[in-house]
Amino acid sequence: MSKTVKAVGTSHAASRPSSRTASTTPSKSTTVTTAKKTETGSATRKVEKSMAPASAKAPPRKGAAKRTATEIAAIFARFAAAMPEPKGELEHSNPFTLLVAVVLSAQATDAGVNKATRALFACADTPQKMLDLGEDVVRDHVKTIGLFRNKAKNVIALSQQLLRDHNGEVPAERDALTALPGVGRKTANVVLNMAFGHKTMAVDTHVFRVAHRLDMSLGNTPEAVEDDLMRIIPDAYLFHAHHWLILHGRYTCVARAPKCATCPVADLCRSVDKSLPA
Ligand code: SF4
């Protein structure tokens, strides 16, 4: 008999090691202000709950966000069959250029970041070379990306900090990564996963939406969704899970008019947003 896995939608762990344990501190408001560093570097931010699709904001349906372990394994088996080796789409040549690319990608598309970083990384693919380039030139390279002024500042500041504190290397520890300017939890999760092979779950708007539509979480913050996914995804699928979910959300389970007719998990989806031809 299959085990039922309940997604604890309102969980929000006080500390989040890469374990699957979720705590349960409810978050009730639609907007919260957090006094922590953002991915783009300002001291305080508003975390908008607008990431949630309309169906996620509605009161949960009876039985929603409940998946058996067998169902969850089946969903990820489909993703694995469709895309055995999913890859991130940010171009990079080493952990440092990956880190910079992820920092630049906040509230920007990967395609837009790649367009800007091709020339930047050709001149500067190490912290020292980035410092030698200087903030003005970095800013000029990334001026087509949103929030480019702040991001250029952060790229220079994190390069300085890597040279000062880490011998010019990108650290493989979450705390050391999030201590860098412009690096928040999501960026650290991407770098830990892609550069160092850790099983992490970076929750962006696509992962957030797909997790709700597939009844894997009712969490109303990225952190709550991360906790749920880390807890319920079978270990064998966890390393690639972030990329499967992000690519599924980016290309198939898109926000408006999801492409359900070509979805590999359509028969397992109970979302009110599901739409199949009659
Ligand atoms: S069936 Fe549609 S709504 Fe459900 S996961 Fe697939 S694309 Fe998304």
Residues whose N, C-alpha, C, O or C-beta is under 5 A from the ligand:
A	BS01	SF4	R213 T252 C253 P258 K259 C260 C263 V265 A266 C269 S271 D273 K274 S275
